[in-house]
Each structure stands twice: as structure tokens, then as C-alpha cells.
Amino acid sequence: MEGPVNPDPGFWAGRSVLITGHTGFKGSWLTLWLSRLGAKVHGFALQPDTDPSLFHLAADRHAVTRLGDVRDLDALRACLDESRPEIVFHMAAQSLVRASYDDPVGTYATNVMGTVNLLEAVRRTDSVTAVIVVTSDKCYENREWLYAYRETDPMGGHDPYSSSKGCAELVTAAYRSAFFPAQARCRVASARAGNVVGGGDWSADRLVPDIVRAFGAGRAVPIRNPHAVRPWQYVLEPLCGYIRLAEQLASSDGAAYAEGWNFGPADEDCRAVAYIVARLAAGWGGDATWTASPGPHPHEASFLKVDASKARARLGWERRLRLDDTLDWTMAWYRARLDGRDATRLCLEQIERYESLGA
Ligand SMILES: NC(=O)c1ccc[n+]([C@@H]2O[C@H](COP(=O)([O-])OP(=O)(O)OC[C@H]3O[C@@H](n4cnc5c(N)ncnc54)[C@H](O)[C@@H]3O)[C@@H](O)[C@H]2O)c1
């Protein structure tokens, strides 16, 4: 396979898709992209918990929304019965490491039992042919190795969020072998992506939103772990991988794709938090700056990389934006939004530009 492959509009045109977590950051971008590809997008999630939210600004009118909680199996079943999706992207999650220290029980309930409920609802709905369960690069047992984790490495997690994503992987693997064998109508895969940045994220306690809020208010941004190295990638990179994976899962040899997949950046894009902040501060201009936030802070991994060789070789997926481009696209989005540009337009322009970098 040659070069990064774009999503196939012929595949998506008129197809019914369900995204859980479509009111969140990645879910809003995915809603816009799939709707642009011609899919009929249904969404199941809670109300957005940030103000502003990309969902209300840009994605709301591109999906049929059912508000509900993934901890409620009956609500999920009703949603699948009504929307009858062919493809399901399961992204609903308590997605923040710090919040998982404050509410471990809620984090496990949403991320683990939410995944059980979603797969159970899929099992009882005959329309679904492909499911992508979105977990995280943090699902791996992190040994602070210098090399990147492969799909076959063991699951783990030092904190409730990471371990809940490892558990969601184990749940997915068990449902696959117990209920969705190779010859079954529905194929189930999981996707493990790295730290995602991009325009339109206003979550609390995430690096780029924290930076944008502080710079916008003329404050120095306090940074918790300046030396932590993360696999940064633009939001469209893993989403492109999820879309490609869904296309392959639903194909005639889809059973071969029903497994775990890493979507991570190139080695040189795994940089320390301090680099990201300094680069964004320079791009923002003025006297934007940062300070090291005094601890103690709850444990967060200091080194983490995932190996995306398999996605490159078998899905034709490749990162298209280098880290500096990723940061430029991110700041350009927030800057344009501050200047009053329409959020939907901004996202669609970046999606078009991203596709223009592929085949
Ligand atoms: N953003 C990242 O850097 C990153 C990195 C790796 C993996 N992920 C994973 O990707 C997925 C999407 O991430 P995001 O950044 O868009 O997160 P987000 O926090 O912006 O959105 C989370 C979504 O899940 C929904 N949700 C939360 N609890 C729910 C519940 N109990 N019932 C129903 N819906 C619920 C929210 O309403 C929202 O739509 C998550 O599974 C996250 O763990 C994100």
C-alpha cells in the first residue's frame, strides 16, 4: 500500500453510523468528517461539559443526538434499536487522568461497564457489522521503556483512567472471542491513540486547552510535568485511522482486522511537554509564557510511545502532520476562532486540507 490513504466517500455515503461520545472533542470532529463523507450520523452521549463546546459550535446539526449514559444498558439498547447503525465508534468515556483520581469509581463504571454495555447492545442488534472501541495508548502496562509499545504488549495502567482503558481492551477481547468470532456478522476492533491536540478542545486539565485559556487571559500557564514525553498528534490523524479501520473491518476480509491497533506519531514527534508549551507560546506571540506548577501531583507516566507500524503496513495509515505543523494547525484554529471565524467552517477547511495531504 502506498502513501496515506484517505477515507472512501463511496463507502460512507448513506451508511448509518453511531458514535458514542459524539458531544466530546474527538467525537465532534468525527461527526463532522463522517457527515461530510455522506454518512448518516447518530450520536449517544451526555451533554457537553465544557463551555464553549465544539459540539454546540460545530457538530450539533450534523448528527441525530440521543442524550444518554453508557452505564445504562437499556438506554444504549434503545438507541441501537432506533438508529440501526452498521458501524459503531465507541468513544464515550471519562477521558481525563486527573479526574480519574477524583472519581475512580465513576471512571471505571463509564469506561469499563460502558464498554461492556455497548458491546452487549451491539450483540443484540443485527444491523451492526463493525465496531471500533476507542481506548488509549495508556492502556499498556507502562514500564517507562524507551521504545514504543506494540499491540501485543500487556495491558496495565498506574492510574484509574489508564487501567480502565486497559480493562476496556480486555473486555473487548473477551467479547470478540466469546460473541463475535471470525465468521460472525460483526467484527470488533480497538484503537489506541496517543495524546491528541487540535482546535476546539476546551476540556479542563488538558495541556492545549489550559495553554489557550491562560494565553488568552494574559496569564503564565502553570505546567505540571514539563519533562513528560508524549506521543502528540493532530486530532485528524487518529480519526483517519479509525475511519480506515472501520472500512476494512466491514470489508469481505474484515475478520483479519478484528484486533487492537496503535495510531501514534513518528518518534521525532514524541516530545516533552516543555517543548510544546514553548513552541505554542512563541506561536501565540506577545509575552505568552509558562511556569512549572509546584507539586505534589498524582502520578502520570513520564514516558510513553506507541508503535504504529501495523497501521502503516496494513491500513495505509500514516501521520501526515509533523509536530510543528500539528501545533501550527492547532494555534491557527484557536486564533481564527478568537477572530470570530465560524467553527464548522474552520473544522471542514482543516479536514479538506488534511485530505489533500493523502492519496
Ligand atoms: N483526547 C485525547 O488526547 C485522547 C487520547 C487517547 C484516547 N482518547 C479517548 O478518545 C475518546 C474521545 O476522547 P475526547 O478527547 O473526545 O474526550 P471528551 O472528554 O472530549 O469526550 C468524552 C465524550 O464521552 C461522553 N461521555 C462521558 N461519560 C459518559 C457517559 N457516562 N455516558 C455517555 N457518554 C459519556 C461525553 O459526553 C463526551 O461526548 C475517549 O474514549 C478518550 O478516552 C482521547
The ligand as an ORCA input file, in Angstrom:
! r2SCAN-3c Opt
* xyz 0 1
  N      -8.090     13.452     23.769
  C      -7.054     12.628     23.851
  O      -5.879     13.056     23.883
  C      -7.261     11.143     23.861
  C      -6.131     10.303     23.770
  C      -6.311      8.928     23.759
  C      -7.600      8.395     23.845
  N      -8.683      9.233     23.955
  C     -10.011      8.602     24.025
  O     -10.780      9.053     22.897
  C     -12.159      9.151     23.279
  C     -12.680     10.555     23.000
  O     -11.840     11.480     23.700
  P     -12.184     13.035     23.771
  O     -10.904     13.746     23.888
  O     -13.115     13.391     22.694
  O     -12.959     13.095     25.180
  P     -14.031     14.149     25.694
  O     -13.911     14.134     27.186
  O     -13.914     15.432     24.973
  O     -15.428     13.496     25.301
  C     -15.950     12.397     26.001
  C     -17.306     12.041     25.429
  O     -17.818     10.938     26.184
  C     -19.100     11.256     26.665
  N     -19.339     10.595     27.948
  C     -18.595     10.690     29.081
  N     -19.163      9.940     30.064
  C     -20.277      9.388     29.502
  C     -21.281      8.524     29.987
  N     -21.267      8.052     31.254
  N     -22.294      8.171     29.152
  C     -22.334      8.628     27.875
  N     -21.415      9.440     27.359
  C     -20.385      9.813     28.167
  C     -19.112     12.772     26.816
  O     -20.465     13.240     26.827
  C     -18.355     13.160     25.562
  O     -19.228     13.112     24.455
  C     -12.230      8.754     24.751
  O     -12.526      7.380     24.808
  C     -10.817      9.013     25.248
  O     -10.514      8.247     26.378
  C      -8.536     10.576     23.949
*
